[in-house]
């Protein structure tokens, strides 16, 4: 069965898209058939011809179809996918691996219409892609942070990889992301530490992070100095296959073989979180209710006045929506200094980590 791997970070600049690109190429070089769905507009992967910051000039054309074009029956799957298998083995033409690139619209200013955020529709599209291309792996380079557009792509994956950058970590955001993923009941959730200086005690750092988040670390990616001077059209793992960064990605790719694909839509629909609420019920809520909950996820908890200002909903309508969500058990209230706060039940009621997570001076 093909495996869907979603790669996420809570903020931009963690090296997520670079990692995803190199992992896709490495898996392809190992003989697997790999698809890569690129949803990260600002941090586009090196394989994306639509990015102004792309460091690889592809022959896919400047106006490639997007995933939503296929959904609207405007293009076929063959037209949607850009075949870049020639990158996998520049010296041999008979490489058994495959690498196909697919672009997916993601825009916070002009979001997708509701029907393109429906988990059933997205599942069908991903199934069409994996079966048509006979993929072993489908990698999804997710847009940073949590939103109602990223939640379905997280919920439907078999393996969820979260990058944490040590030089400027997002402790709270990463904690919330991992908590949401656990309640989504993703079969395999792993952390990746990126841009780790060689001067740090890597085993001790790994131990501290695993104890803090209670999530296993799949790999520790070192700071790679040559990446800062890499030429425009290069992919790091191809140009520096013996570098420690490339070798860690090779190890990660080998570890992925051990994970079985068990995250079917049927299994997910029949599952529920430990609070008794099916996560698929959350994803399949009406867009306005889903938007309310995802806004609360970003802010952890909000007052009535804050919700009115942020959502721009009419107070009467907002009151009705909140009452319905309270009755359905998706949100809860708590009082602080005689002020009522609303918070989603997806978020833990206590912090997952200490204020000072790492003592870098002792690593």
N, C-alpha and C positions, 0 to 999 in steps of 0.2 A: 504494500500500500504506500502511496506517496505521502511524504511528510510535509506539513506546512510549518514553516519556521518564521515567526514574527520577531524582528529585531527592533528594540525600542530604547530610548533614553528620555529623561524628563526635560532635558534642555538641548539647545543647539550647541555645536562645537565640541561634542564628546568623541568625535571620530567614528560615529555609528555608521554613516554611509560608506566611509572608507573601509571599515571592517566588513560590512555586508558585501561590498564589491569583491574584496579579496577572498572572502569565504566562498562566494559563488564561483569564482574562478578556480579556487582550490578544489572544491567538490567536483567541478567539471573536469579538471585535470586528473582526478582519481577515477574517471570513467563514468560518473553519474550524469544523469540528465537533469539539468537545473533550470528553473525559471526564476526570474527576479522581478518582483513588482515594486516599482519605485514610486512611493507616495510623498517623499520628502522634498517639497518644492525648494526650500531655501538651502537645504544641505545636500542637494542632489548627489547621488553616487557618481563615481567616476565613469560609470557606464552610461550616463544620461546625456543625450545630445541636446536636451532642452535646457540644460543648466548654463547660466552665464559663467559659472565658476567651474565648469567641467574641465577636467584635465586630460580628457581623452576625446579625440576627434573621431566620431563614429561615422559609418556609412549608412546610418539608418535614416538620414534625411532630417530636415529641421522641423517638419510638421507631421511627426508620427501620430497615428491615432491613439486615443486614450481609452482606458478601460470602459468608461461610460459610453464611448462610441459603439463598442461591441454590445453593451447592454441595450442600447437604442436601435440595434440591428443596422447600424450604418456602415459597419465593416465586418469582415469575417475574422475568425481567429488567426488565420494565416496572414491577414493584413495587419492584425493588431500586434503580433509578436515580431520583434527584431532579432534575427538569428546572429549571434556573435560567437559561434562555436569556433571560429578560426583563431580566436584569442587563446584558446586552451592549450594548444601545442603548435607554436609557430613553425617548428621544424618538421613536423609530421602532418600529413593530410589524412591519416586514417585513425585519428583519435576517436575513441568510442564515446567520449563525453559530449554533452550538448549544453549550450548556454543561450537562453532566450530572454530578452528584456521586454517588459511591459510597463507602460506608464499609466499612472492613475492620478486623476485630478484631486488635488487637496487644496482648498482655499478657505481660510477662516473668514475672509470678507464676503465671498460669494460661495457659500457651502453648497454641497450637492443637494438635489431635491430629495424629499423623503424616501421615494421609491428606490433611490440608489444608496440609501443607508439602511435598507431593510436586511436583516441578517439572513433571511431565507434567500433573497435575491443574490446577495453576496456569496453565500454558500454555493449556489448553483453556478455562478460565474467561475468561482475557484475550481469547482469540480469539472466544469467544461475545459478549463485551461489544463489542469493536471492530466485529464484523460486524453485530450486531443494531442498534447505534446508527449504523452507517456512519461511524465516526469517522475523522478525519484524524490526530488526536493523542490518545493516552491518557497523561496525566500521573499519576505515582505519587509521592505525598508520603511518603517512607520514614521509618521510625522511626530516630532517630539511632543511630550505632554499627553494629557488625557482629554479626549473630547468625544462627542457622540459619533464622530466619524471613525475614530480609531478603535473604539470599544468592540465593534463587530469583528474587526480584523484581528484583535487580540483574542476574542472569545472563540474563534474558529480555528486557532492554531493548535498544533500538536506540541510544539516546543516554543517557549517564550524566553528570549535572551534579552537581558537588560544591561546596558552599558553604564558603568559608573566611572566617571573620570576623577582621579584622585586629586589633581591639581586644583579643581574647583567643583567639588561634589555637590549634588543636590540631595542632601540626606532626607529631608521631609518628602520631597517629590518622589524619590525612589522608593521610600517606605510605602507611600500611598499606592504607587504603581504596583508594587509587589503584593500588597494586600488585596487590591482589586483582582489581580491575576489569580491569586489563591482562591478567592471567592468565585471566580469564573471557572475554577476547577480545571485549569490547564494541566495536562498530564505531566509536563516537564517544564519546570521554571528554574532558570539559572542566571547567575550574575556573571558579568565579565568586567574585570578591572582593566582600564585602558590608560595609556600614557604614564605608566608607572616608572619613576626614575630608578636607575640602576643602583643608586645609593641606598635605597630603602631595603629593609629586611623583608623580602617578599613572602616567605612562609609565615612570618608573624603578622604581616598585614592581611594576608589571606585568612588567617585564623580569626583575627579581630572582626573582619567584615562578615564572615560566615556566622560568627556567634551573635553579632549585632542584628543581622537581618534574618537569621535562621534559614538561609537559602544557600545552597551549594554554589561555589564558584567554578565555572567550567574552564576558565582560562585567565591568566594574568598577562596582558599585552604590554610589553615594555615601551618606553619612549624610544622612537626610532628616528635618530638624527637624519639619516638619508631621506626620509620622507619630506623633510622641509625643503629639500633642494631637488626633488624628483622632477624630471622633465614633464612637459605638458601632456604628452600622449602615453605616459607610462603607467602601468599598474604595479604597485610595489612588490607583490608576491611573485610576479613574473620577472621583474628586474633584479630583485634581491631574494632569491629563493632560499638562500642559506642564512639569511638574517634571522635573529631570534624571533622577531615579530612574525615573520612568515612561517617559521617552524611551529610557533604556538598555534597559529591558525590551522596548520596541517594536523596538529594534535586534536584540536577542537573538531575538525572535520571527521577524524577517525572516531572520536567519542560519539558523534551523532549517530553512527551506525547502531549503537547499542540501544537507542530509543525506539520503541515500537510505536506505530501510528494507531492510537486508540481514541482519538478525539473526533468521533463521527457526530454528525448533527443529531442523529437519533439519541445517542448516548447523552449529549449535552442537554437536549430538551427534557430528558427524563431525570436529570440530576437537579439537585438543589443545594443551596448554600447552607451553612450550619445554622442560619437563622430561619430556615424553612422557606425561604423565598427563592424561586428559580431565577437564575441570572438571565435566562432567556426571556422571562417575563419583563425584566428591566429593559432589555434591548428592544423588545417589541412593543414598548409603551408608545403612546402617541408622541410625535416629535416635540411638542411643547413641553410635555412632562419629562421626556428624556433630557431635553435641554436644561430644565430646572435642576435635575439631579446632577448632570455633568458640571453645571456651574457650581453647585455646592461641593462637588468633589475637588474642584480647583481651590476653593476658599476654605475648605474643611467644615466651617459652620458660618451661618449668616443670620443677621437680624432681619426683621420684616422690612425695615427701611432700606437696608442694603439690597435685598432681593428686588424691591420695587425699582430702585435706581439702576441695578445691573440688567434686569430682564426687560425693563420698559413695558411690563404688562400692566393692564388696568388693575387697580387694587382689588376690585370686586372679583374679577376673573382669577387673579393670582390667589386670593383667599380660597376660592373654590378648588383650584388645582392643588394647593397645599393640603387642604382638608382631605381630598381624595387620596393623595399620596400617603398621608398619615394613616388613613383607614386601611390602605393596601399594605402598609408596613414597609414602604420603601424609604421613608424618612422618619426622623424622630425629633423631639424638642428637648431642650434643657435650658434652665434659667441661671443666669449669672447677673448678680446685682439687680435683681428684679427686671431683667431684660430677657426676653425669649429668643433663643437661637434655634435655627433649623439646621439639621445636619443629615446627610445620607447614611443609611445603615451599612453601606459598604465600607465605611471608614472605621477603623478601630477607635475605641473610646479612650485609649491611653497611648502614649508615644511608643514607637517601636525601638527607639534608640536613645542614648544619652545625648545631652547637649553637645558634649565634646566626644565625637565618635572615635577619632584616631589621635593618638599621641605620636605625631610624626617624628618628633625629636628622638623618640626611643626606638624607632624602626630602622 
